[in-house]
């Protein structure tokens, strides 16, 4: 599971790999230029909110399943020249509290609205990766007047839009990609080492701050066990049986990776078995992704849909320049 969730996240999402807080915060300081606070959204539930600053329209970044807002630690500052950028860690992950919600995606969307109320954000743009598409669609369907627009980064799958004509994400989750080599003892000797391991596997880096949300730290400063966040089962229940959103009544940009890139370790691999398995997996996944993409295009003709061939599921990391270009163009056109 650990290597799989890092290698190909159309499995959307390391549902069981995110975290509570870094175990030894005094030994390491997050270098990302954000301020952190806890915002109460429900009885006994506070969410971690990161504020990278900036000026202009408010943009709220929502992480994919299993991740925290720290996954945007490198990406968010690149938006601050034209936007005031925030990030929310959903309940049950990272430093956020947890109470099993009644209402699934709608409750998670209400959490986002509660943060907007607390911060007094007027019609922000919500940008969601992967599973966060469920929260984007929940907000748009309950309170479209509260937002200026939505950006789905590899997030417009069936948990976000399902009119019965696309692909169910559960079909995608059943596909089995080839697995990269497990990290060695040396790779887990420190968080900087495990960061380099994932960069070798994927071809791009994950912020060390996010990796520290996923894994415990050993007394010697090495990489310890995976954390067991309480929100994993909640996400899986939404994916497998949550409310079906059949409309997206807000201006929307949808960026798909299709065909999906499986990471540098596959692209550079000369083993014929690995290459054959990767080709077969990519073909099946591409067929399902295309089915969903076409369903969205037909049903939501006003949405801007962009396809990036060969991009990883973490599309804002693998294809940062492309995503920033599309996002900035979308923001420029909003009233």
N, C-alpha and C positions, 0 to 999 in steps of 0.2 A: 504493500500500500504506500509507504513513504516515497519510494522511487517513482511509482506510477503517478502519484498525485503531482509530482514535480515535473514529470516528463510530458504528460499529455493531459491537460486539464479540461478537455471536453468532458472529462469525467467530472467535470465541473467542480472539481472543486473539492479540494481536500476537506471533506466535511468534518473530518476528525483530527485535523492537523493544526488548527490555529490555537488560541491560547488564553491564558489568564494574563499575568504580567510577567515581564522579564524577572528572572529569579534573583539576579544580583545587580540591581540598577546602579549601585554605587561604583561598580567596577567598569561600567560602560555608559557613555552618554550618547543618546540619539543625536546625530549631527544635523538632522533635518530641521530647517528653520521654522518650526511650528510651536504654537502654544497649545497646551492640552488642558481640557477641563471636563468635568463630569456634569451631565445634564439629566435631570429627572424627567422620565417620560411615562412612568407607570408606578404603581405602588411597589416600593422596594426595588425599583429598577432605574439605574442611572447608566447613561451611555457615554462612552469616551468620545469626545469631539475634538478634532485637531483643527487648528486655525493657522494657515500659512500666510495670512495677510494678503496684501494686494489691494488694488482699487478698481472700482467699476462694478459690474454686475456680479451678484453672488453666484458662485458655482459650488454645488455640494457633491462630493465624490462618495460613492457607495461601493464598498468592496464586494468581491465575489464570495461565494460560500466557503467557509473555512478561513478566510482571510480577515484581517483587520484594516483599519484606515491607514496603517503604516505601510501597506503595500504601495501606496501612492507617494511615499516619502521622496522619491526622486522625480516623479512625474509632476506632482502638484506645483512645485515652485516655478515650473515653466509656463504656468498659466497666470501667474500673479501680475504680469505686466499689464493685463487688461481686465482681470477679474479679482474679486476677493474670494479666496478658495478655502473651503472647509472640507473635512472628511468625517464620516460617522462610522464607528465600529458598532455593528448591530448587537443586540442583546445575545448573551450566551457565548461571546467571543472576546478575546483580549481583556482589556481592563473594564469592559462593560459588564453590568450585572445581568442577572437572568431570573426570569419567572416564566414558566411555560405559557405562551400566550394562547388565549382563546381567539380564534379568528384567522390564524395562519398569516398569509400574505397581507391581508387587510390590517391586521394588528401591527405587523412590521412597517407597513406604510404609515400607520398612525404614529408610530415611533418617530419616523422621519418628520412628520408634520409637527410633532411636539417639540422636536429640536428646532425646527424653523420658528415656531412660536417663541421659544425661550431666547433665541438669538435675534428675534425680530427681523427675520429675513423676508423681504418683499419680493415675491415671484422670482425665486432663484431658478437656475437651470440645474436639473438633477442629472448627474452623469453616473451610470451604474455599470459595473463589470459583472458579467456572468449571472449568477443567481440574483444579483441586485435588480435585474430586469423585473422580477416579481414586485419589488417595492416601487419601482418606477411606475409600472402599470397600475398598481393599487392606488397610488397617489393620484395619477391622472384620471382614473375612473371615479374616485370619490370626491376630489377637489381640483378639477382642472384649472379653476380660476386662481389657484394658489401658486402655480408654476408658470414660467415663461417657456420652457421647453424641456425635452428629455433627450438624453444621449445614451443609446444602448451599445455598449462595447462588448461584442460577443455575448449579448444579453437578451436578444429577442427570440428566445426559444420558447417552448410550449408553456413554461411557468409564467412567461410574460405575455404571450399571445397564443391563443389556441381556439381556432374556429372550426376545428375538425378536418381541415384540409392540409395542414402541415405535418411535420414529423413530431412525434412525442419524444421528449428528451430521454425517457426511459429506454427507448430503442438505442439511443446513442450510448447510454451508460452500459449497455450490455455488450458492446463491442470491446474486444480485447486488443490493445496495441502491444507491440513488442516492448520489453522492459529494458531500461538502461542498466548498466552495471551499478550495483549498490555502492554507496560511499565507503571508502576504506577507513581504517583506523586513523590514518593520517588526515583524511578529509574531515574527520570529526574531532580533530585535536583542538580546533578553535572555530569560532563563528566566521572569522575571515577565511578560514580554509574551506568550510562548508559552502560559503558564498561562492568561492572559486569553483568548487565542484559543480554546483548548479549552473554556473556560467558555462562551464565546459559542456555540460549535458544539453542545455537549452540554447546557448548562443547569446544569452543576455543575462543580466544580473538581477537578482532579487535584493531589495534593500536589507541590509543586515538587521535593521530594526524589526522587519517582518519575520525574519528567520528566528529572531529571539522571542517573538510572540508564539512561534510554533514549537520550539524545542526548549527544554530545560537546560540550564547551565550546570556543569559539574563543578565541584569545589575547586578543581584545578583550572577552570576556565574553558573546558572543552564543551562539546555539544552532547547533551544528555538525551533523555527520553522525550518522545513526542508527548505534548500536553494533551489532555482529554477534555476539551471544552464542552460545556453542558448543552450548547446549542446545536450540535450535530444532528441529533434525531429530529429536532424541529425543522431543520432545512429539508431533510429527506422526506418528511411528511408533506411539506409544501410541494416538493418536486413530484412526488408520486401521486398525490391526491388532493392538491390544493384547488382553490377556485380557478376556473378558466376565464381568462380575460379575452373577450372577443372584439374589443375596440381599444384604440389608443387615441383619445380625444385631445391631444396636445401636439404642437409642433414637435417632430421627432427626427433625430438622426440615428440610423442604425448601421453599425459597422460590423460586418461578418468576416471571419477568416474562412476561406473556402477556395481550394482545399486547405486543410489545416497542416501547418508545419509540425513535425514531430520532434524538432529539436536538432541541434548541431550533431549530437551523438549518432543520429540516424543518417543525416546528410553526409557525414564523413565516414560512415561505416562501410567496410568492404566485405563483411560477412554476407554471403548470398542469402542465408536463412533470414537474417535480420531485414535485409532489403526486400525480400519477398513478402515477409509478414507485414512490413510497413506499407508496402504498395497495396496489399489486399485490404488492410485496415483503412487506409486513406480513401480508397475507392468507395467502401461501404459508408464511411462517415461523410464523404463529400456528397453522396447521393441523398442522404438524410438531410444534411445541412441545406442543400439546394432546394429540397422539397419545402422546408420551413421558410427559406428565404423567398421563394416564389409565392408562397401563401401570404406572407407579409406584404409583398409588393402588390399583389392583387387586391388585398383587403384594406390596405392602408396606403392608397396611392399618393397621398400628400406627404408621406414620409420620404426623407432622403435616405436611400439605401446604397451603401458602399461595400464592395467586396474586395478584400485584400488577399490575393492568392499567396499561399505559403506562409501566412502569418500564424503565429502560435495562438492558443486560446488566450494567453496573457497578451493580448494584441497591443495594448498601450505600452508594453515593455519591448516586445519583439519588433514592433513597427511604430515606435514613438513618433518619428517625424511625420509619417502618414496620418496618424491619428490626430496629432496636434494641428496639422493643416486642415483636416476635415472639421475638427471641432471649432477652430477659429473662424472658418468660413460660415459655419452654422450660427455661431454666436453673432457674427456681423450682420446676419440677415434677420435676426429677431427684433421685434419692435421694442 
